[in-house]
Amino acid sequence: MQDDLTGTINGAKDAQDLIELATAEDSVGDLLRRGLDWLTRVVRFDLATVFLLKEGRLVSVAARGPLANAKVRQHSLKLSEFPSLRHALETRRAKAFTEEDHAHGDGDPFDGVLDLPPGHSCMVVPLCAGERCYGVLSLDRAECETYPQPVVDLVEVYGQMLATALQSAEQRVTFERLHRQDHEHAKLLEAQLGGDSEGILETSRSPVMRDLARRARQVAETDTPVLITGETGTGKERLSRAIHRWSSRADQPFVTLNCAAIPAGLLESELFGHVKGAFTGATKDRAGRFQMAHGGTLLLDEVGELPFDLQAKLLRALQEKTFEPVGSDKTVRADVRILAATHVDLQQAIAQKRFREDLYYRLSVFPLRLPPLRERREDLPQLCDFLLEEQSRRTGRRGMRVTPAGLARLETYEWPGNLRELANALERATILTRGNELGPEAFDMPTRGAVAATPSVEPVASVAPAAGEPKLAPVLTLAAVQREHILRVLTLTRGRVYGEGGAAALLGLKPSTLQSRMKKLGIARLEQFVVDEA
């Protein structure tokens, strides 16, 4: 007997998915085939048919036995026309029928499909698990002999087992559908956050950027580690996302970890996960970024800020692709492609014993350097169009453009904050401008070589000029000068102290040192600088 699990069924979502699985996919098809094969060991039949319930009908999805044919495999029944079948589902009890029962009850479910002799025996077994009834299993014999009750009871247990397996298959269908939806949502969110980084890289007018994009696309086809360097705000994460999308792992997760934004004591747990009870507050097992990125790409942003004592464990994870979660002695394997990014001079960090040389060589197999914006001014028109379009999803201001005079003004600035500062300037100008054109008056940055105006601070002392000499500017204390400079940087970073592009990174200080100095200088509130970007 050759099994045939074919058919196309339309209907409600859950029933449709399960029936399509049963009639088309190998997993549930194999389940039913093995189940009916096993049934031949405990009960005799000439035809065993699995019907699944959908919108008031019982649809044949599997058939086994000498009497199985194409009509049987395409057969369906209207449940309301067979009270005995409905009763079996309602009571969840198997029942053996004879031709006499059919004559005084529903009639033969296979009338017009099979030419069974009068008095043939039949058994109906409900397939129910939990709160769901999935359908029935029918067993038919051409012989005029009723199935004995012990056999009926045994097959009823089998029906419960088969229904439980169908329940598991249904749950898997639901899980896979939700997983696909989550994956599609994540890809959409990633596209919204990362923008069309590939296009902006490959269509750059800068020869340096075009060569960078060419080399990035070449290395993307491999699993080689890439070290992306460049000043803060040059777009290292954008380049990382582009490499991921160009790679064979594009449909797998892209996970990021900013090593500078997480306290040192929690970084190991963030990287490798932890088990319940590993430390105070670890109330349950938690996967780390390596596990989240399994099969995909992990970006270690600001890797130069990674604590020295954690670098050895990271090196082992990169070399052996295995690690142990915090508090566990179980080795976990993860297939992850590593990208690393930093604005720190790692060679200098190695000389200062702040970064492991062996880890550096493991990460920098293929280094890529992103040039600062001041070295690619020819890209300003294209970058402005790209960033304004990207921001329009958030601001709602579509069709904004920078005029030629506005571009000329932007070209006079040095852009120490690079793309991030340019994006901030464009968003600020968009908010303050009523029309769709951003002219030179929309931008408030100083021209090239000029120093931004500083907030006035009352002088603490003055130097009297000698007779006949011009009056000198008031002299500020060192503390006052530091305070003004920190306030200016905080305004530039919108109050952010930590992480890439934060005030501490721009000032070349540790975040804790900067916070201590701010407190000493009376800079206690950051909220005045923060702009909500939601």
C-alpha positions, 0 to 999 in steps of 0.5 A: 500500500502506497500512502498518499498525503495530498490535498488542498484545504481552505478555511480557518487559520488554525485548521487550515495550517494543520490540514495543510501540514498534514497533507503537504509537509513531511513532518506531520505526514510522517507522523500520520504515516508512522501512526497508522503503520503502528496501528496495524500491529494492534488492530486489524482493518482494511481501511484506516482514515484520519479526518480533521475537523474544519468549519463543520466538515471532516476532511480526509488527510491520511488513509491506510489499508487495501481499500484506500484509494484516491476517492477516500483520500479526497473524501469529506463529510458534513458533520451535521449529517452524521449524529453518531460521529458528532456524538463520538466527538462530544463524548470523546469515547470510541465506538464500534458500529455495525451495518445494523447501526448504520441502517438505523442511524446515520448511514455509511460515511463512505457511501458513494466512495466504497462498495462495502458489503452489508454488515461490515464492521466500523469503529470511530475514534475521536482525536481530542487533546486538551480543549481541542477536538481535531477530528476522528480516526475511522477503521473499517473492515469488509468482514461482518464482525464487530470490533470487541470492546477491549480492542475499542478501548485500546484504540481509544488510547491510541487516538488520544496519543495521536491527538496529542501529537497533532496538538504538538504539531499545531503548536509548532505551526503557531510558533513558526508563524509567530516566529516568521512575523517577529522576524519580518517585524525585526527586519522592518525595524532594522531597516527603519533604524539602519536606513539604506546604508548600502545605497549611501555607501556605494553611491558616494562621490568620495573615492575613499568611500567607494573603495571602502564600500567595495572592500566591505562588500568583498569581506561580507561574503566571508565569515572573516572578523572585521574591525571598523575604526573611525572617529565618533559619529562616522557611521560605524554601525551603519557600515556594520549593518551593511556588511551584515545585509551583504552577507549570507547571514542577512536573514539571521539576527544582527545583534549589537553590544555597546561595550562602553554603555554597560557597567563593567560588572554586567558586561560578561553576563550581557555577552555570554548570558547567565543562569538562575542564581549566578548573582544577586538579582539573577532570578532566571536564566538569561541568554547573552548576545552570543546566543542571541546572534547564533547564526547571524552577526554580532557587532561589538561596538566600542570594543576598545572600552572592553574591560581587560579581564573580560578580553581573555574570555572573549578571545576564547569565545572567538577562537573556539566558538564556545563559552560558559554562561556566568554561573554555569559549567555547561559549555555553549556553542554559538555560530556567530560572525564578529564585527568590532568597531571603535574610535579608540587607537587600539595600538596605543591601548596595547602599548598602555596595557589596556587592550590585549594584543592577541585579541587585537589581531583576532579582531583586525583580520580585515580592518576598515577605516571610516573617514571623518566627514571633513575628509569627504565634503563632496558627499554632503549633498547626498548625505543631507538628502539621505538623512532628511529622508530618514528623519522624515519618518520621525518628524513627519516633514517630508520633501525637505531639502538643503539649498545650494547656499545652505550646502555652502554654509555646511561645507564651511564647518569642520564637523567634529561630530561627523554624521551624527552632528550633521544629522542633529543639525539637519533635524534642528533646522527642519524643526525651526524652518517653516518651509521645505527649503533649508538655507544658510540661515537655518544652520547655526554652526560656526564657519570653518576655523571659527570658534563657537560662541560661548555662554557669557560667564561673569569674570572673576578678575580683570587685569588693568592695562598699562597706560596707553595700552588697549583694554584687555578681555576679562580673565576667567578662572580655570574652573570657569573655562572648564565649566563652559567647555563641558557645558558646550560639549553637553549641549552638543551631545544633548546631555549624553555622558556615556557611550560612543559620541557621549560627552566623556568620549569627546572630552577624552575622559572616563564617564565617572571622572567627567561626572565627578568634575561636573558635580564639582563645577556645579553642573548637576542637571542633565535634563536641560540638554536632553532632547526627546528623539522618540 
